[in-house]
């Protein structure tokens, strides 16, 4: 009996996608399985409007023995078009077609926060009550390497076996519980902006009363009141197409065709303090918010939010979605922005939410006045090194704008360029091979480690 696998293609480029080549590899290696491809990201606008077309996809899923979620990474998760398809599954009551089916996820990327994308798909599968087998994150060039092809084949064998054996899944995500609190604003203590430009960008506020009231409370906290822009009022023709045309000169293919680029350059980039407000949709914010983040990629892999103060206002079970918090924390760290916190309507009582909004507003202005940005943590340090190495080498012909930025801002900080320490290290490594020298080295190590701090402690700046 032929095993049927429904491949939900999450690339806006459809078949002309690196990710699909990995799926074709599995297709060729496992002829006993029939792979049926559905370009749901590419055809998302049709699937939104045409119930028959959407129904054909769902019928294909229902008839399949298993589902393979295959996608490239877009801004730490999946692209907005794929996200919208997932929303449609719930909106159009198509969940029964997925329930109980074995599932796996496969992605291609340069491994930058690939695990958060797979965590997201895993959680969606759990919400759909699927039997999630596991995920496979391939580096874009892995298919060219013998060892990695062998690894992918092994993953395929294990997935096929799990399908045949009907192996039960290990549930990694509990069902979300929506908060029941009804937010009502308390007394406002005005926060003087002192010339700082404060901007709040929000999802459609008409759809969520708690979000609407929290945003208005935050907006009125500032004196003068913060500017508010709703995403629905921005002319956005579509999601990122993955064409990478912007890599050359930061010019998006949508340039002059909709209002997003002008909005981003005139509003987002000129703000000193920025708040992003939205409601939880499945395990993320809305697909429109995802579109916002994806479309910002016309700036490339550069810190376009550098030195801004950022805060989040969220309605829904945000506290239960740790993966989403990590996505936003990592994003802001890579952007070299100051994260002022998350205020969601699941943190406590209405009064506690009100206090948190007041505190976040006060903190944002205080940090902006001092120009305070927290020191880099692992997210920024590791992320910068990953991008540095990729842009310096094989991605440079495509991301030429990134290369110019990295070169201008000293981001090509390779350790081998530190000739002073290369010389010191060579000498010390040689000397510590002598037993007496090593003994003395160990004896003095603690004091020598703090010795350079002595002069710094004398400084008064």
N, C-alpha and C positions, 0 to 999 in steps of 0.2 A: 504493500500500500504506500502510495506517494505521500510524503509529509509536506504540508503546505505552510509556507511562512510568509506572512504579510509584512512587507518592508515599508515602514512609514518614513519616507525620505524628508528629512528636515533641512535640506539645502534649498535656498531660494534660486539656485542655479539648476535645479532639477538633476537630470542625468549627467550634465557636465560638471561633476563635483568630485573632488578627491575622495570624499567619504564613500561615494557610490562605488569607487574602484575597489575599496576594501570589501564591500558587500559582494561585488562580482567575484572577487577572489574566493569567498566562501561558497558562492553559487557554483563555481567551477570545481571546487574541491569536494562538494557534497551533491553529486548529481541525483542522489536518491531523494533530495528535497526540491520542491517546486517553489521558487521565490517569485512572489507577485509584488511589483513595485507601485507605490502610490506617492506621487509627487505633491504631497499635501502643502508644503511650504510654498512651492512655486505657484500653485493654483489656489491659494488661500482666498483670494477675492471671489473666485467662482464658487468655492465651497461655502462661503458665507451667504451668498445670494441664491444659489441653486440647490434646493433641497434634494433634487434627484441626484446631482453629482456627489453631494455629501453622502447620500444614502448608499451610493455605489461603493464608496470607500468603506463605509461601516459594514456593508454586506460582505465585502472582501475580508474584513477583519473577523467577522462572525464565522465565515467559512474556513478560516485558517486554523491550523493546529497551534500556531505560535505567532508572536509579534516581535519584530526587530525594530527598535527605535534607532534610526541611524541619522546622524546629524554632525555638522561642523559646529565648533564653539563660536558663539557671538557674545562678547562682553560677559564672560564668566558663566553663561548659561546657554540656552538655545536661542535661535533667532526669534524675533517677534512674530513672524509668520507661523512658525511652528507652535509658539506659545498660544497664538490665536486658535489654531486647530485644536489644541488641548482644551481651551475654554469652550469651544463649540461642542466637544464631546459631552460636557456636562450640561451646557445650555440646551442642546437638542436631544437630551435624554438618550444618548447613545451608549451609556455605561454598560448595559447588559451584554453588548457585543464583545466587550473586553474582559468581563468578569470571569475569573478562573483560568484564563489562558496563560501559558508560559510566556515570559517576556525577557528580553535582554536589550541592552543599549550599547551602541558602538559610535564612537566619535573620532574625529581627526582634528588636530590642532598642533600648537607648539608646546602643549602641556601646561599652559598658563591657566591655573584654576580650572582644570578639566574635571576634577573630582566634584566641584560644586555643581557642575552641569549634570553629572551622573547622579549625584545625590537628589537633584531636583526630579529627574526622570524616575528614579527609584521611588520617590515619595508619591509621584503621580500614579505610578503603577500600583502602589499600595492603596491609594485612594480609590482606584478602579477595581480593587480586589483581584489583581492579577498575581500570578506566581512569578515574581521577579527573580530570574536566575542569577544575573550579575551584569557587570559592565566591562567594556573593553575600550580603553583610551589609547588610540594610536597616534604617535607623532607623525606628521604629514608624510615623511619620507620612509617610514618603517617598511612599507611594502617593497622597497628596493633592497632590503637586507634579508639574507637567508634566515638568520636566527629569528627575526621578527615575523617572517612568513610562517615559520614553524610554530611560533607562539600563537599566532592568529588561528592557524589550523587546529591547534590543541583546544583553543577556546571554542571553536566551532564544534569540535567533537564532543566536548563536554556539554554544550548547549543542546546538541542533537540528542544526546543520551538523556538529558534531563527532560526533554520533551517526550521521548519514548517511554521513559520510566514514570512520567507524571510526578516528578520529584516535588514535594511540597516546598513552598518558599519560606524563608525566614523573614518575618515582617520586621522592617526597620523603622517604620513610622506609624505612630498611633493616629487614629482619626482626629481631625482638628475639632476643637470645641469653640464655637464662636462666643465672644464676650457678651454678657447680657447688660452691662452698665449703659445707662443713658447719660451722656455727658451734658452738663449744664455749666456754663462759664461762671466763675466766681468774680470777686472784686479784682480789678486790674490795677497793678502798680506800674505806671508808665515807665518805659525804658527809653531814654533819649538815645537816638541813633548817632548823634554828634557828627553828622555829615556822612555817615556810612550808608551805602545803598543796600537796602534790604529787599529781597525778592522771594516770593513764595510761588512755586510752581505746583499746581495741583491737578489731580485727575478730575473727572466730571463730578463736581460737588453735589449736584442734584440727585445723584444716585445713593448718597450715603449721608444721613443727617448728622451722625456723630462726627464724621470727617469734616463736614461743612462747619459745624459749630466749633470744632477744635481749631480749624484753620482761621476762622474769623476771630476767635479769641486770641490766637497768636498774632494775627495781623494788627489788631487793635492795641496789642501790648506795646508796640513800638510807637514812638513819637518823633516824627510823623509816622502815620500808619504805613505798614509795608505794602509794596505793590504786589498785586495778586494776578497771576495768569493761569488760566485753565488750559490744559492740553487740547481739549476739544475745540478751543477757539483758534488754534494754530493751524494754518493750512499745511497739512502733512499728506502728501500724495501716496506715500507707501513706505514700507520698511527698507532697511539696508539690503541691497541686492548682492552684496559680496563681490562686486566687480573689481574692487580695489583700485579703481581709477584715481581715487583721492590720494593714493600712496605717493604719487609723483609730486604734486604741488598743493595738497590739501584742498583740492577742488572736487566737490561731490558731483556725481552724475545728475543729481537733482537740482544743481545750481540753476537758479532762475526759473525753475519749474514749479516750486512751491515756496512756502514761507518759512520753512524750518531753519535754513542756514542763516537768514537775516535775523530771525528771532534769537537764535543761539548766540550769534556774534554781538547783537545789540543789547540783549537782556542778560543772558547767562554770563557771558565773559566780562560784562561791566559791573556785575553785582559784587559787593564786598561780603555780604552775608546771604546765603542761599538755603531755603528750606524746600524739601521735596515731600509732597503730601499725596498719599494714595491709599487705596483699600486693598486688602488681600484678595487675590483671585487665585484659586487653587493653592499653590505653594510659592507664589511670587506676588508682585503687584500686577496690575492689568497689562495686557499685551500692548496697550498704547504707551504705557510707561516703558515697556521693554523696547518699543520702537524708538522712543526718545533716546534711550541709552545707545541703542545700535546706531542710530543716525548720527550720534555725536562722534562716531568713528572717523568722520571726515578730518578730524584733528590728528588721526594716527595714534601712535603709541607715545604721545607726549602728555605731560601733566597740564592739561588745559584748564583745570580748576585750581591750579597752584595758588597757595596762600589765601584761599577763600575759607570762610567759616561755613560749615555745612551741618544741617540738622534734618531729621526725618520725623514726619508726623504720619502715623499709620493707624488705620482702622481695621480691626480684625485680629485673629489669633497670632499676632507677630511673635509673641514670646514662646510659642510652641514650634516655631520654624527657625531653628538655630542656623540652618544652612543659609537662609536669606540674610540673617544678621551678618554672617561671615562674608557673604557676597558684598554687602554694602560697606562693611568695615574695610575689607581688602581694597575695594574700588577707591575709597576716599584716601587710603594710605598711599596707593600707587599714584594718585593725583596730587599728593603732597599738600592735601587740604586739611583743615582742622575739623575733626568730627566732634560736634557738640552734643550728640546723643540722639536717642530714639524715644519718642513719646508715642505710645499706642494706647488705644482704649481698653487694653487688657491688662494694664499694669496695676489696676486697683480701683478705688472708688472715683467718683466724679471729682471730688475735692483733690484727690491725689494726682489725677490727670491734670487738673487745673494748676496745681503747684508746680508740676513738672514742666508745663508749657512756659510758665513764668520764669522758672529757673533756666530753661534752655535759652530763652530770649536774652536774659541778663548775661549769661555766660558768653553767648555769641558776640555781643557788643564788646564786652570786656576783653575777650581774646582778640577781636579784630582791632581794637584800639592799640593793644600792645604788639600787634603783629605776631602773636604767638601761634606757632604750629608745633605740635608734638614731635619729638625726635622720631626718626624712622625706626620701624620695627621690622620683623621678619617679612611681612607682606611687601613692604616697599623695597627693602634691601634685596630680597630674593627675586622679586618681580623685575626690578631694574636690571639686575644681572642677566636674567633670562632674555629680556628684550635687547639689552646691550649686545649680547653675543649673537643673537639672531639677526639683528639689523646690521651689525658689522660684517657678517658673513653672507649667507645665501639669500637673505631677504632684502639686502640693500638695493638690488636693481628695481624691485617693486616699490619699496618704501624709501624713496630717495628724500622725501621731505623729512622723515624721521632721522635719516642719516645726517642731514644738514643740522637739524636741531641738536642731536646728540653731540655732534662735533663742536658746535658753537658753545654748548653749555657744559662741556667737560664730562659728559656722561660715558665716554669711552675710557673709563678709569681702570684699565686692566692692571692687575698686580705686577705683571712682569715689567711694567714701565717704571716701577719704583726701584731704580738702580741702587740707591743708597742701601735699602734693606736687602737687596739681593746680595750685595757685597758683605754686609754685616752677617747675614745668615750663613753665607759660605764659610766665613771665618769661624763663627761660633759653632757651627755643626762640626767642623774639623777639630776645633779645640776640645769640644766636649767628648770626643772619642778617647781623649787621654784621661785615665781614671782619676788622677789627682785634680785635674781641672773640672771634671764633671762633679766631683764631690764638693768642691768649692762653689761651683755654679748652683747646685741644689741648695747649699747652705745659705747663699745670698739671694735666692730667687724672690722670696716674699718682699724683702726690702727694696730690691731693684724694681719690682713691679709698681710700687707706689712712689718711687723716687721722682719720676717725671711730673707728678702732681704737685710737688713742693712749690715750684715757681708759679703754677696756676693759682694756687691758694693765696699767693701774695697779691694777685691782681684784684682790683676793686671794681672793674666794669660789670 
